[in-house]
Each structure stands twice: as C-alpha cells, then as structure tokens.
Amino acid sequence: MAVDGEHWQRAQERVESNKNVSKERHTLRMPASNRKPEPLTAAPVRRRCIICGDPSYSQSGVHPQCAAKKAGAIALAAQKALEVEKPKPVRPQWAQRKWGA
C-alpha cells in the first residue's frame, strides 16, 4: 500500500493543527475541581478587633486574648509609673593583690 507524498503531508498537517487546538482548549478550560457556583447572598461583614484588626466573633468585638494582652500591658505600665526608681547599690572597688603577699 503506497502512500503518496501529498496525502502524507495533509495527514501531518492535521495532526499538527489538532495539537495546537488541544493546547488552546486546555489553557481556556478550567478543571472541574475549580468550578464553584457564585454565592446567592453576600458574606456577612464581621466586626474587626480594635487591637489586632482581625475579624472578631465575640459580641464585644475584641478577642479575649487581645483584651487580656491589652489589660496586662496597661497594668504593667501603671505599675512602672508607681515605682520610684531605686538607686543602684554601690559596689566596692576590689583591691589588687600582690603576688606573694
């Protein structure tokens, strides 16, 4: 079965054109795992924590751990303000010993 050159060349062109089409389709089409429906309603806006800025789920709008951290920092600052600066104890100068004394 002899295949003439023109028939062979057309077959090769079809194969090459199909390769290009499949590459284009692959780049344009999204995988099935990424197809997600659009939400029907918008997501509720959450209050932001005034200390860290992340969304907060508590009623007060402040994370409990952020509130504790802020309270600790305020208490520490108040304690430092009340403390009077204590003078450092004076250390005696050490006298050098002479060898053999």
Secondary structure, DSSP 8 states (H G I E B T S, - for coil): ----HHHHHHHHHHHHHHHHHHHHHHHHS--GGG-----SS------B-TTT-SB--STTSS-HHHHHHHHHHHHHHHHHHHS---------------TT-
